[in-house]
Amino acid sequence: MSDGTTAGKRLLLVAACALVDADGRVLLAQRPQGKQLAGLWEFPGGKVEPGETPEQCIIRELHEEIGIETDIPCLAPLTFASHSYDDFHLLMPLFICRRFRGIAQPKEGQALKWVRPKQMRDYPMPPADAPLIPFLIDLL
């Protein structure tokens, strides 16, 4: 039986990536003004397009958003978020990536920050992202 909270909501599949640098810091991106949840910090990633795997989505989004290149074997699934927003339900696998090429640069007007996992709670995050922090603290 359904409790009605997710009935009729569309399911949105979004893939996210915790990029980890040599110092064990994770890259966070601030959502730019004009976007839903503007000003909040999140893991880079985006909507999985039709015919695309979550891994392919991450490779595309990292390239488009921050100019980072990586390969599927460098992405390891870590955990996932399942969160109901007002008008959709978000399912978001979080991958971890330690091997990538390039220097992260904001290509869509967003701010970027390399943050130690224990400091991530100092950055306001969307409701789906925040519960993922303990997994990164445990891992790193």
Sequence and secondary structure as in RCSB ss.txt:
>XXXX:A:sequence
MSDGTTAGKRLLLVAACALVDADGRVLLAQRPQGKQLAGLWEFPGGKVEPGETPEQCIIRELHEEIGIETDIPCL
APLTFASHSYDDFHLLMPLFICRRFRGIAQPKEGQALKWVRPKQMRDYPMPPADAPLIPFLIDLL
>XXXX:A:secstr
   SSSTT EEEEEEEEEEB TTS EEEEE  TTSTTTT EE SEEE  TT  HHHHHHHHHHHHH  B  GGGE
EEEEEEEEE SSEEEEEEEEEE   BS    SSS  EEEE GGGGGGS   TTTGGGHHHHHHH 
